[in-house]
C-alpha cells in the first residue's frame, strides 16, 4: 500500500512488502494515519547491510549496475580529458557538463510522466541500450580519429536526454524489485554501488587513457551496458511488486506538481536537496581551486581529494544500508552537519586537516542523498512515484548548470576559501530554515531551557507548557544542544492537515470527516 498522502486511493498491496509500518502510522485515538515518513512494512524489516541482495531480481540489477557505473565513471574522465585535449579550454569542459545536465533541467518532469505511463523494466531496457550506444558512437569517432568537439557536445546532450527517462524509471523500479520492506536498504546499496564505481572507474580510466587513449575507455563504457540489459532480461517478472501504469491523460504533469506541493513531507525534503545540490555539491570547482591556488599541488593531489570524498561517501552508504527507517530529522541533521563541515574544511589551516575533513563531508553528503531519496519514495503513492522522483532528480541534478557558474564566479573572484565557505553557509542555512518549517508544520515549537539539569533545547507540541514529556509529544526532544540539529518533527506528533485538497492528486472524494483532519506524522 502506498505510504503517500493519497494512500486511501492507491491500489491494494501486491504483497506483504507493500504495507505501511506501525511506526509510520502511529496515531492517537480518533486520528487518521498520515503518510509514513518513516515508512516500512508492518512486519519487522530486515536490517542487514546487504539484506536487499537476498532478492534475486535486485541481485541481477545491482550486478549490472556495478559494471555500467564503472564504465560511466571511466567515460566521465575520458570525456573531460578528450575535450581538454581537443580545445585546451576548461570552459569547453564546463559546456560539456552543462549540456549533459541541461535536459534534466528542461525536460525532467516529462521524464517522470513517461515513467508513470509505461512498465519501468521495459523503459529501462530502452534507456540503458541508448546510453550504451552513445558510448559506442564516441568510441568509433575517437578511435577512427574523426572526433571533433561538437561530436562530444552532441553525445553529451543525447546522453542527458536518455537520463531524463532513465533516472525516474530506475529510481521507481527499485521499489518494484524489493518492495517497501527493503526499499531504504536498496537505495543505500545503490549509492554504495555508485560510490564503489567512483573509486574504481577513474583509476582504470587513467591507466587506459595513458596506455591506449580515450577511445578505449568509451568502448568499455558502451559495452558495459550489456550487463544491466542482460540483468533486466533475466528478471522474473512474476516476482516484481508491479504497479499498474497510469493511463495517458491530460494534466498529469500538473497533477504531479500539485501532489508534491500539497505534502510537506515531500516538498520540503526536495527543496532542501535542491539547495544543497545547487550550492553545496560543487566539489570539482572547489577541489581544483584548493589544489592549484591554495596548496599549489598537481593532479595526484586532486585524485587524492576525490578518492577521500568517494571513500567517505561509500562508508556513508554502507552505514545507511543498516538503518531500518528514514526520518526527516536525520535528513535535516545531516544537511546541517554537511554545511558545518564544509565551512570547517574551507577554513582548515593545513593540507592534512583539509584532506581528513573530506571523508566525513562525503559521508554527510551521501546520508542526505539516501535519506531524502528513500523518505520521498516511501511517502509517495506508487502511481505518482515516477513523477515525484523526476522532480527530485530534476532539482538535485538540474541545479548544477545554474549553481556551478555562480559558485565558480565567487571562487574565482574571492578565492577558494570564500567559495567553499559560501557553499557551506547556504547548505547549513537551508537545513536550519527547513528544519524549523517542518517543526512548525508538525505542530511543534522550539523550547529553550537554560536551567541546570534540564534539556536545554527541545521541540515540544505547540500550546503545551512545561517540559517535553507532555502528552502527545513523545520523541519531540529529538534535537539537543549536543547535536545542534533541530529535529524536523516528533514521533507521533499530532498535526492538523487538510485531508481533501480540491483538485489534488489521489483524492478519493469520500470523506465524512471535517476538512481539517488530525493526523500523525513521524519525522
Secondary structure, 3 states (H helix, E strand, C coil): CCCCCCHHHCCCCCCHHHCCCCHHHCCCCCCEECCCCCCCCCCCCCCCCCHHHHCHHHHHHHHHHHHHHHHHHHHHHHHHHHHHHHHCCHHHHHHHHHHHHHHHHHHHHHHHHHHHHCCHHHHHHHHHHHHHHHHHHHHHHHHCCCCCHHHHHHHHHHHHHHHHHHHHHHHHHHHHHHCCCCHHHHHHHHHHHHHHHHHHHHHHHHHHHHHCCHHHHHHHHHHHHHHHHHHHHHCCHHHCCCCCCCCCCCCHHHHHHHHHHCCHHHHHHHHHHHHHHHHCCCHHHHHHHHHHHHCCCCHHHHHHHHHHHHHHHHHHHHHHHHCCCCCHHHHHHHHHHHHHHHHHHHCCCCHHHHHHHHHHHHHHHHHHHHHHHHHHHHCCCHHHHHHHHHHHHHHHHHCHHHHHHHHHHHHHHHCHHHHHHHHHHHHHHHHHHHHHHHHHHCCEEEEECCCCCCCCEEEEECCCCCCCCCCCCCCCCCCCCCCCCCCCCCCCEEEEEECCCCCCCCCCCCCCCCCEEEEEECC
